[in-house]
Amino acid sequence: MDRDVIQSRILKKLGVEPTTYESFQILASSLGTILGYSNDEHLESLKTWNSPISQNLNKLDPDEIGFIESELSGADIPINECQIRVQRLIPNDKRKRFAAYYTINQGTRFMESVVYEYLKIYEKQRVVLADPFLGSGRTLTATINKIGSDRIEAVWGIEPLVLPALVAYASLLQAMRGKKDRIIVIVGDTFKEVPKAFSPFTHFELPGADIVLTNPPFTRWKYLERGYRDYLLKVISGLGYEEFLTRRGVSLQTLSMFLSDNILNNGGLLVSVLPASTFYTIYGRGYKALIKESYETLGLVELASRPSFSEDSGFKEVIIVAVKNGNRSRQTIFTELNNNSEETAKTIISGQETEEVNAFDLRRLPRFMDINWLALFGKNNLRDIIANIFQQGLRKGTLDYWENVLGRGSIIRGVEIYGPEFFFIPNKHWCISREDKETVEIENRENKSKLILGKEFLTRTLRKPSLYSNIIEANVESYMLTVPQKELRELPGDLKDYIEWGINSRTARPAIKAYGKYWFSHVHKQMATKRPFGQVFIPDKVDLSFNRRGVFANYTREKTAASKNFYITRDENQTITKLLVGWFNSTLFISTLILLGRKISETWTRFLENDYLELPVINVNSTDKESILEVCGKVDDLISKPLPPLWNQMGEEYRYLLDLSIAEATKLGEPEKIVEDLHRTLTTYFQ
């Protein structure tokens, strides 16, 4: 029989994917490494071992066992090379499902150095080392090689894929110099195996870890099956972390950290690669709360040369170093990793502050800085200026947090529309040819047919921020189709014709798919429940290069609706509305967005509703009338003025005067100097 066929059959029986020649070579090299620490040169002897493949060896017949043994001499890939190559063999669907992105050398060197420095002051002579998201075991084996196998009481890990698990076992066996009784590698789902292993009702147990080194999966929540998501939430709640589950739409890495906490002994060390978003999105708030409550966070580290600590990952990542229930009075080091792993590890373990690092007490961070811990990295003049402004204003009462000043109900997201080229008018298929007080006539751009729609079915609305990006007062020329839930036969003829056009042209397909029979009413329902009307409009996200944007917030003289591309602030008082327009378009506020916003790409950022509620705003309740009128006057001077990109406004008198009026209204000390420093800093930023 053809050797490729035999190899493929063996791999299938052993549960190895993909069934390729390279997979077989890695399998054989791993088995050869394992046999090197056995007193028997035959694979049959491994059936009694507690290795990831022992049970599956029983599925092979004697000829297949013999075939593998005949291939062992030709399989000479070093096990450390197998650790690298195995990750490249993982099929794309499984790679995406399991988020199999392994830690790069620079990351493993730093993690092993942290453990080495930590153990210098750790009282136990021997430790339990664990990685609940094992991969091919590179982090654990590198650490064992660094600190010595004699320090390891036990080492264990869990990996869902057979071949990486086998490679990890072989590499750990080599690092542990054949001490197989101290090694446990489980093939399975960590979220199922850990609760089972740590349950008092099971005979199988894993030892609690003194050190957890891991790079957990970052699979997006929406990519997980609904049933599995429900299972994960049930498991994590059952382990005692329900209070930290801030919302059902959590992130998998956050749940991974709760699981890691569950296996970590008191006084134990956690070193983990995590997406930077863990520390600035709403999904990470629960984990940040756990860190502040139960950990001494020694440091957060980012890479100087690239965004990610993981192979082939496009995410911005950091490494957290923390001790469970340690001395929580210590400040946290925020620093950058170059080719200085040992030096950086010493700095973090010792807590010694230098000119190259920042140190902050995470429990005493101002509420506004707690939004985004990434703002704590590096020397940042903008951070220092904004912190000074906010601290002054909060102390004097001229600034206060949004929900205190305006209330939680003062901000709302605009309307989500399924099928914008149908529900927005005009759109790429229809233009407005004429309108009066009661009707709008629309014309098909292709066949020139015309329809008349009553304005009782149309709501004037802001469609997308780019249409109003260079002027504060928006010239709103768009409508949303807002049709109540009725039978089609009950609607006016032209409106019914337009709806039928939407069906036939397929432009309404997203709404039909999402809402069924009364798809054409989903906008109307949102209008009735959300009441998304206001006069101040903040874009959902913004390009921080500001190459095409001269203003941040827009204004309308009358209450107007908006799409989901905007947040709408609502206040009945016209003077306060103008004051807020001034605040949101001031350089003081835009700098806050630059500093603390959620970075969603290289230049794009955003705040969410809850973020705005955590931000200070000008206190409309305590600002004196004269200051309010001064700010409103500066807004009136600009409200209809076309403005160039923001970076071109630095140095212009109108920009300076608006910012100065805000600084004076908030009673900042030396307002002229603060505004000048802010403009100078931003000019450097935009360059």
Secondary structure, DSSP 4 states (H G I P E B T S, - for coil): --HHHHHHHHHHHHT-SS-SHHHHHHHHHHHHHHHTTSS--SGGGGGGS-STTTGGGGGS-HHHHHHHHHHGGG----HHHHHHHHHHHS-HHHHHHHT--PBPHHHHHHHHHHHHHHHTT-S-SSEEEEESS-TTSHHHHHHHHHH-GGGEEEEEEEESSHHHHHHHHHHHHHHTTT-GGGEEEEES-HHHHHHHHT-TT-S---PPEEEEEE------GGGS-HHHHHHHHHHHIIIIIGGG---SS--HHHHHHHHHHHHEEEEEEEEEEEEGGGGTSGGGHHHHHHHHHHEEEEEEEEESS-S-SBTT--S-EEEEEEEET--TTSPEEEEEESS-HHHHHHHHHHT---TT-EEE-GGG--TTGGG-GGGGSS--HHHHHHHHHHHHHHHHTSEEEHHHHT-GGGEEE-B--S-HHHHEES-SSEEEEEE-SSEEEEEETTT--EEEEEGGGEEEEE--GGGGTT-SB----EEEE---S--GGGS-HHHHHHHHHHHHHSTTHHHHHHHGGGGGGHHHHHHHHH--EEEEEEESEEETT-SS-S-SSEEEEEEEEEBTTEEEE--S-HHHHHHHHHHHHSHHHHHHHHHHSEE-SSSEEE--HHHHHTSEEE-TTTS-HHHHHHHHHHHHHHTT-----HHHHTT-HHHHHHHHHHHHHTT-SSHHHHHHHHHHHHHHHH-
